[in-house]
Amino acid sequence: MLLTELEIQQVLEQVQSAFPNLTDWEYNNEKNDEYFGFSVWGQFLINSEELIMPRRFFITLDTYEDKWQGCLTVGQPSYLWSSADVGDAPKSRYRAK
């Protein structure tokens, strides 16, 4: 499912309101090898002196046909992938980007 510019702005306002501690909101609004359609993601960064490197958590909300789903990932946002190396070439699954 693809969204209009007005719908995209409404979604961005809703996710920023629903997840006020997440930042750097980005979105995709096209169907391609990585997305079924509209997808939006934001990150929560834990940056502490005790950590060697910062921890990034992502909430990704995306569409498939007329349904929404959400994923929580660590390190990168979620997107589609397929790889013959792990024996799943005929099907797609979500993976952190």
DRENTORKOL-3810 file (N, C-alpha, C; in nm, 4 decimals):
REM DRENTORKOL-3810
@n.u->0.0847; n.v->-0.1167; n.w->0.0000; ca.u->0.0000; ca.v->0.0000; ca.w->0.0000; c.u->0.0896; c.v->0.1235; c.w->0.0000
@n.u->0.0592; n.v->0.2158; n.w->-0.0868; ca.u->0.1290; ca.v->0.3431; ca.w->-0.0915; c.u->0.0381; c.v->0.4513; c.w->-0.0347
@n.u->0.0982; n.v->0.5533; n.w->0.0251; ca.u->0.0218; ca.v->0.6602; ca.w->0.0885; c.u->0.0362; c.v->0.7902; c.w->0.0107
@n.u->-0.0627; n.v->0.8768; n.w->0.0243; ca.u->-0.0539; ca.v->1.0113; ca.w->-0.0324; c.u->0.0346; c.v->1.0964; c.w->0.0588
@n.u->0.0757; n.v->1.2128; n.w->0.0099; ca.u->0.1579; ca.v->1.3023; ca.w->0.0924; c.u->0.0855; c.v->1.3417; c.w->0.2209
@n.u->-0.0435; n.v->1.3660; n.w->0.2120; ca.u->-0.1217; ca.v->1.4010; ca.w->0.3310; c.u->-0.1236; c.v->1.2850; c.w->0.4303
@n.u->-0.1442; n.v->1.1632; n.w->0.3811; ca.u->-0.1445; ca.v->1.0456; ca.w->0.4690; c.u->-0.0077; c.v->1.0241; c.w->0.5328
@n.u->0.0988; n.v->1.0479; n.w->0.4570; ca.u->0.2347; ca.v->1.0334; ca.w->0.5115; c.u->0.2547; c.v->1.1307; c.w->0.6271
@n.u->0.2149; n.v->1.2558; n.w->0.6095; ca.u->0.2297; ca.v->1.3550; ca.w->0.7162; c.u->0.1481; c.v->1.3165; c.w->0.8388
@n.u->0.0282; n.v->1.2618; n.w->0.8183; ca.u->-0.0549; ca.v->1.2173; ca.w->0.9303; c.u->0.0116; c.v->1.1014; c.w->1.0041
@n.u->0.0678; n.v->1.0064; n.w->0.9296; ca.u->0.1362; ca.v->0.8927; ca.w->0.9922; c.u->0.2570; c.v->0.9414; c.w->1.0711
@n.u->0.3367; n.v->1.0311; n.w->1.0132; ca.u->0.4540; ca.v->1.0829; ca.w->1.0843; c.u->0.4137; c.v->1.1524; c.w->1.2142
@n.u->0.3067; n.v->1.2287; n.w->1.2110; ca.u->0.2585; ca.v->1.2939; ca.w->1.3335; c.u->0.2143; c.v->1.1903; c.w->1.4366
@n.u->0.1456; n.v->1.0857; n.w->1.3916; ca.u->0.0973; ca.v->0.9819; ca.w->1.4838; c.u->0.2124; c.v->0.9044; c.w->1.5471
@n.u->0.3112; n.v->0.8635; n.w->1.4665; ca.u->0.4200; ca.v->0.7834; ca.w->1.5240; c.u->0.5076; c.v->0.8673; c.w->1.6160
@n.u->0.5289; n.v->0.9934; n.w->1.5815; ca.u->0.6086; ca.v->1.0799; ca.w->1.6685; c.u->0.5370; c.v->1.1058; c.w->1.8000
@n.u->0.4061; n.v->1.1110; n.w->1.7957; ca.u->0.3273; ca.v->1.1283; ca.w->1.9177; c.u->0.3234; c.v->0.9990; c.w->1.9995
@n.u->0.3085; n.v->0.8856; n.w->1.9317; ca.u->0.2991; ca.v->0.7561; ca.w->2.0003; c.u->0.4332; c.v->0.7110; c.w->2.0575
@n.u->0.5431; n.v->0.7497; n.w->1.9931; ca.u->0.6772; ca.v->0.7083; ca.w->2.0359; c.u->0.7649; c.v->0.8326; c.w->2.0540
@n.u->0.7397; n.v->0.9128; n.w->2.1582; ca.u->0.8113; ca.v->1.0397; ca.w->2.1738; c.u->0.9610; c.v->1.0248; c.w->2.2016
@n.u->1.0058; n.v->0.9081; n.w->2.2452; ca.u->1.1480; ca.v->0.8891; ca.w->2.2740; c.u->1.2275; c.v->0.8408; c.w->2.1537
@n.u->1.1602; n.v->0.8146; n.w->2.0421; ca.u->1.2293; ca.v->0.7745; ca.w->1.9205; c.u->1.2585; c.v->0.8983; c.w->1.8366
@n.u->1.3700; n.v->0.8945; n.w->1.7636; ca.u->1.4127; ca.v->1.0086; ca.w->1.6829; c.u->1.4469; c.v->0.9625; c.w->1.5418
@n.u->1.4890; n.v->1.0574; n.w->1.4618; ca.u->1.5373; ca.v->1.0314; ca.w->1.3256; c.u->1.4384; c.v->0.9493; c.w->1.2435
@n.u->1.3122; n.v->0.9899; n.w->1.2428; ca.u->1.2085; ca.v->0.9186; ca.w->1.1680; c.u->1.2349; c.v->0.9292; c.w->1.0185
@n.u->1.2267; n.v->0.8158; n.w->0.9511; ca.u->1.2419; ca.v->0.8089; ca.w->0.8064; c.u->1.1306; c.v->0.7215; c.w->0.7512
@n.u->1.1088; n.v->0.7297; n.w->0.6199; ca.u->1.0065; ca.v->0.6448; ca.w->0.5597; c.u->1.0413; c.v->0.6107; c.w->0.4155
@n.u->0.9780; n.v->0.5060; n.w->0.3657; ca.u->0.9830; ca.v->0.4645; ca.w->0.2262; c.u->0.8384; c.v->0.4587; c.w->0.1785
@n.u->0.8123; n.v->0.5080; n.w->0.0591; ca.u->0.6762; ca.v->0.5042; ca.w->0.0064; c.u->0.6772; c.v->0.4516; c.w->-0.1372
@n.u->0.7420; n.v->0.3391; n.w->-0.1571; ca.u->0.7413; ca.v->0.2749; ca.w->-0.2877; c.u->0.7535; c.v->0.1246; c.w->-0.2711
@n.u->0.7032; n.v->0.0525; n.w->-0.3696; ca.u->0.7180; ca.v->-0.0933; ca.w->-0.3709; c.u->0.8459; c.v->-0.1248; c.w->-0.4466
@n.u->0.9320; n.v->-0.2035; n.w->-0.3837; ca.u->1.0576; ca.v->-0.2416; ca.w->-0.4475; c.u->1.1070; c.v->-0.3714; c.w->-0.3844
@n.u->1.2328; n.v->-0.4063; n.w->-0.4063; ca.u->1.2876; ca.v->-0.5315; ca.w->-0.3532; c.u->1.2971; c.v->-0.5331; c.w->-0.2013
@n.u->1.2928; n.v->-0.4172; n.w->-0.1382; ca.u->1.3096; ca.v->-0.4105; ca.w->0.0068; c.u->1.1804; c.v->-0.3818; c.w->0.0830
@n.u->1.0769; n.v->-0.3342; n.w->0.0135; ca.u->0.9535; ca.v->-0.2950; ca.w->0.0817; c.u->0.8305; c.v->-0.3346; c.w->0.0007
@n.u->0.7239; n.v->-0.3751; n.w->0.0715; ca.u->0.5955; ca.v->-0.4034; ca.w->0.0073; c.u->0.5216; c.v->-0.2748; c.w->-0.0277
@n.u->0.5606; n.v->-0.1651; n.w->0.0308; ca.u->0.4936; ca.v->-0.0363; ca.w->0.0121; c.u->0.5415; c.v->0.0593; c.w->0.1190
@n.u->0.4489; n.v->0.1336; n.w->0.1779; ca.u->0.4872; ca.v->0.2334; ca.w->0.2772; c.u->0.5469; c.v->0.1679; c.w->0.4014
@n.u->0.6555; n.v->0.2270; n.w->0.4503; ca.u->0.7223; ca.v->0.1816; ca.w->0.5718; c.u->0.7800; c.v->0.3043; c.w->0.6412
@n.u->0.7689; n.v->0.3083; n.w->0.7743; ca.u->0.8220; ca.v->0.4200; ca.w->0.8516; c.u->0.8985; c.v->0.3634; c.w->0.9710
@n.u->1.0111; n.v->0.4259; n.w->1.0061; ca.u->1.0896; ca.v->0.3766; ca.w->1.1189; c.u->1.1554; c.v->0.4927; c.w->1.1926
@n.u->1.1728; n.v->0.4694; n.w->1.3221; ca.u->1.2404; ca.v->0.5648; ca.w->1.4086; c.u->1.3348; c.v->0.4886; c.w->1.5004
@n.u->1.4305; n.v->0.5588; n.w->1.5590; ca.u->1.5294; ca.v->0.4907; ca.w->1.6425; c.u->1.5325; c.v->0.5454; c.w->1.7843
@n.u->1.5698; n.v->0.4563; n.w->1.8746; ca.u->1.5942; ca.v->0.4905; ca.w->2.0143; c.u->1.7407; c.v->0.4592; c.w->2.0394
@n.u->1.8163; n.v->0.5587; n.w->2.0779; ca.u->1.9602; ca.v->0.5446; ca.w->2.0943; c.u->1.9970; c.v->0.5445; c.w->2.2418
@n.u->2.0704; n.v->0.4419; n.w->2.2834; ca.u->2.1266; ca.v->0.4381; ca.w->2.4186; c.u->2.2763; c.v->0.4612; c.w->2.4029
@n.u->2.3223; n.v->0.5743; n.w->2.4502; ca.u->2.4633; ca.v->0.6091; ca.w->2.4389; c.u->2.5157; c.v->0.6350; c.w->2.5789
@n.u->2.5861; n.v->0.5394; n.w->2.6324; ca.u->2.6349; ca.v->0.5475; ca.w->2.7692; c.u->2.7862; c.v->0.5313; c.w->2.7704
@n.u->2.8501; n.v->0.5913; n.w->2.8674; ca.u->2.9951; ca.v->0.5755; ca.w->2.8805; c.u->3.0329; c.v->0.4310; c.w->2.9102
@n.u->2.9389; n.v->0.3535; n.w->2.9637; ca.u->2.9654; ca.v->0.2136; ca.w->2.9962; c.u->2.9661; c.v->0.1241; c.w->2.8724
@n.u->2.9092; n.v->0.1722; n.w->2.7629; ca.u->2.9018; ca.v->0.0929; ca.w->2.6405; c.u->3.0181; c.v->0.1260; c.w->2.5483
@n.u->3.0726; n.v->0.0246; n.w->2.4846; ca.u->3.1794; ca.v->0.0466; ca.w->2.3873; c.u->3.1244; c.v->0.1207; c.w->2.2659
@n.u->3.0080; n.v->0.0792; n.w->2.2196; ca.u->2.9412; ca.v->0.1475; ca.w->2.1096; c.u->2.7952; c.v->0.1704; c.w->2.1466
@n.u->2.7342; n.v->0.2752; n.w->2.0914; ca.u->2.5943; ca.v->0.3028; ca.w->2.1247; c.u->2.5020; c.v->0.1909; c.w->2.0774
@n.u->2.3921; n.v->0.1717; n.w->2.1471; ca.u->2.2907; ca.v->0.0728; ca.w->2.1092; c.u->2.1767; c.v->0.1450; c.w->2.0403
@n.u->2.1405; n.v->0.0981; n.w->1.9225; ca.u->2.0304; ca.v->0.1564; ca.w->1.8464; c.u->1.9173; c.v->0.0553; c.w->1.8352
@n.u->1.7985; n.v->0.0959; n.w->1.8781; ca.u->1.6787; ca.v->0.0135; ca.w->1.8663; c.u->1.5852; c.v->0.0829; c.w->1.7680
@n.u->1.5213; n.v->0.0056; n.w->1.6824; ca.u->1.4324; ca.v->0.0621; ca.w->1.5812; c.u->1.2926; c.v->0.0037; c.w->1.5926
@n.u->1.1946; n.v->0.0888; n.w->1.5775; ca.u->1.0554; ca.v->0.0477; ca.w->1.5585; c.u->1.0265; c.v->0.0733; c.w->1.4108
@n.u->0.9863; n.v->-0.0309; n.w->1.3394; ca.u->0.9487; ca.v->-0.0178; ca.w->1.1987; c.u->0.8022; c.v->-0.0556; c.w->1.1849
@n.u->0.7241; n.v->0.0321; n.w->1.1258; ca.u->0.5829; ca.v->0.0067; ca.w->1.0980; c.u->0.5664; c.v->0.0096; c.w->0.9470
@n.u->0.5134; n.v->-0.1003; n.w->0.8909; ca.u->0.4991; ca.v->-0.1010; ca.w->0.7466; c.u->0.3688; c.v->-0.1647; c.w->0.7030
@n.u->0.3418; n.v->-0.1507; n.w->0.5742; ca.u->0.2150; ca.v->-0.1956; ca.w->0.5180; c.u->0.2372; c.v->-0.3133; c.w->0.4249
@n.u->0.1377; n.v->-0.3991; n.w->0.4205; ca.u->0.1313; ca.v->-0.5052; ca.w->0.3208; c.u->-0.0149; c.v->-0.5161; c.w->0.2812
@n.u->-0.0424; n.v->-0.4894; n.w->0.1552; ca.u->-0.1796; ca.v->-0.4781; ca.w->0.1062; c.u->-0.2504; c.v->-0.3723; c.w->0.1902
@n.u->-0.3528; n.v->-0.4074; n.w->0.2673; ca.u->-0.4228; ca.v->-0.3054; ca.w->0.3466; c.u->-0.4002; c.v->-0.3231; c.w->0.4962
@n.u->-0.2952; n.v->-0.3940; n.w->0.5339; ca.u->-0.2675; ca.v->-0.4213; ca.w->0.6752; c.u->-0.1353; c.v->-0.3566; c.w->0.7171
@n.u->-0.1268; n.v->-0.3263; n.w->0.8480; ca.u->-0.0058; ca.v->-0.2709; ca.w->0.9079; c.u->0.0569; c.v->-0.3761; c.w->0.9980
@n.u->0.1886; n.v->-0.3731; n.w->1.0091; ca.u->0.2581; ca.v->-0.4574; ca.w->1.1060; c.u->0.3767; c.v->-0.3795; c.w->1.1606
@n.u->0.4236; n.v->-0.4212; n.w->1.2763; ca.u->0.5351; ca.v->-0.3532; ca.w->1.3399; c.u->0.6449; c.v->-0.4503; c.w->1.3781
@n.u->0.7681; n.v->-0.4014; n.w->1.3768; ca.u->0.8842; ca.v->-0.4818; ca.w->1.4156; c.u->0.9732; c.v->-0.3989; c.w->1.5076
@n.u->1.0314; n.v->-0.4649; n.w->1.6054; ca.u->1.1334; ca.v->-0.4045; ca.w->1.6902; c.u->1.2640; c.v->-0.4725; c.w->1.6545
@n.u->1.3636; n.v->-0.3949; n.w->1.6136; ca.u->1.4928; ca.v->-0.4515; ca.w->1.5763; c.u->1.6045; c.v->-0.3770; c.w->1.6484
@n.u->1.7196; n.v->-0.4389; n.w->1.6539; ca.u->1.8382; ca.v->-0.3796; ca.w->1.7149; c.u->1.9401; c.v->-0.3556; c.w->1.6043
@n.u->1.9964; n.v->-0.2357; n.w->1.5990; ca.u->2.1029; ca.v->-0.2067; ca.w->1.5043; c.u->2.0586; c.v->-0.1371; c.w->1.3782
@n.u->1.9524; n.v->-0.1870; n.w->1.3144; ca.u->1.9043; ca.v->-0.1303; ca.w->1.1892; c.u->1.7542; c.v->-0.1515; c.w->1.1776
@n.u->1.6868; n.v->-0.0687; n.w->1.0945; ca.u->1.5428; ca.v->-0.0897; ca.w->1.0756; c.u->1.5148; c.v->-0.2161; c.w->0.9952
@n.u->1.3919; n.v->-0.2602; n.w->0.9983; ca.u->1.3495; ca.v->-0.3824; ca.w->0.9313; c.u->1.3185; c.v->-0.3564; c.w->0.7838
@n.u->1.3504; n.v->-0.4545; n.w->0.6981; ca.u->1.3151; ca.v->-0.4485; ca.w->0.5566; c.u->1.3129; c.v->-0.5901; c.w->0.5013
@n.u->1.2670; n.v->-0.6060; n.w->0.3771; ca.u->1.2597; ca.v->-0.7379; ca.w->0.3139; c.u->1.3962; c.v->-0.7814; c.w->0.2626
@n.u->1.4189; n.v->-0.9099; n.w->0.2634; ca.u->1.5405; ca.v->-0.9635; ca.w->0.2038; c.u->1.5161; c.v->-1.1071; c.w->0.1619
@n.u->1.6010; n.v->-1.1560; n.w->0.0771; ca.u->1.5975; ca.v->-1.2954; ca.w->0.0359; c.u->1.7404; c.v->-1.3357; c.w->0.0040
@n.u->1.7772; n.v->-1.4562; n.w->0.0432; ca.u->1.9141; ca.v->-1.4996; ca.w->0.0213; c.u->1.9195; c.v->-1.6484; c.w->-0.0057
@n.u->1.9805; n.v->-1.6861; n.w->-0.1164; ca.u->1.9971; ca.v->-1.8280; ca.w->-0.1467; c.u->2.0976; c.v->-1.8922; c.w->-0.0518
@n.u->2.1821; n.v->-1.8116; n.w->0.0103; ca.u->2.2838; ca.v->-1.8649; ca.w->0.1010; c.u->2.2241; c.v->-1.9347; c.w->0.2227
@n.u->2.1044; n.v->-1.8964; n.w->0.2627; ca.u->2.0428; ca.v->-1.9592; ca.w->0.3793; c.u->1.9208; c.v->-2.0412; c.w->0.3407
@n.u->1.9071; n.v->-2.0706; n.w->0.2113; ca.u->1.8032; ca.v->-2.1621; ca.w->0.1672; c.u->1.6628; c.v->-2.1069; c.w->0.1643
@n.u->1.6466; n.v->-1.9757; n.w->0.1551; ca.u->1.5110; ca.v->-1.9208; ca.w->0.1545; c.u->1.4840; c.v->-1.8369; c.w->0.0301
@n.u->1.5556; n.v->-1.8618; n.w->-0.0794; ca.u->1.5413; ca.v->-1.7797; ca.w->-0.1997; c.u->1.3983; c.v->-1.7664; c.w->-0.2500
@n.u->1.3133; n.v->-1.8700; n.w->-0.2445; ca.u->1.1785; ca.v->-1.8527; ca.w->-0.2967; c.u->1.0900; c.v->-1.7622; c.w->-0.2116
@n.u->1.1258; n.v->-1.7360; n.w->-0.0905; ca.u->1.0390; ca.v->-1.6551; ca.w->-0.0054; c.u->1.1170; c.v->-1.5377; c.w->0.0522
@n.u->1.0462; n.v->-1.4398; n.w->0.0973; ca.u->1.1090; ca.v->-1.3228; ca.w->0.1586; c.u->1.0817; c.v->-1.3236; c.w->0.3072
@n.u->1.1680; n.v->-1.2619; n.w->0.3823; ca.u->1.1465; ca.v->-1.2435; ca.w->0.5258; c.u->1.2039; c.v->-1.1095; c.w->0.5652
@n.u->1.1706; n.v->-1.0645; n.w->0.6833; ca.u->1.2192; ca.v->-0.9356; ca.w->0.7300; c.u->1.3570; c.v->-0.9500; c.w->0.7902
@n.u->1.4345; n.v->-0.8452; n.w->0.7738; ca.u->1.5689; ca.v->-0.8433; ca.w->0.8284; c.u->1.6034; c.v->-0.6993; c.w->0.8644
@n.u->1.6858; n.v->-0.6835; n.w->0.9625; ca.u->1.7330; ca.v->-0.5493; ca.w->0.9963; c.u->1.8197; c.v->-0.4994; c.w->0.8826
@n.u->1.8022; n.v->-0.3743; n.w->0.8462; ca.u->1.8706; ca.v->-0.3158; ca.w->0.7312; c.u->2.0146; c.v->-0.2830; c.w->0.7617
END
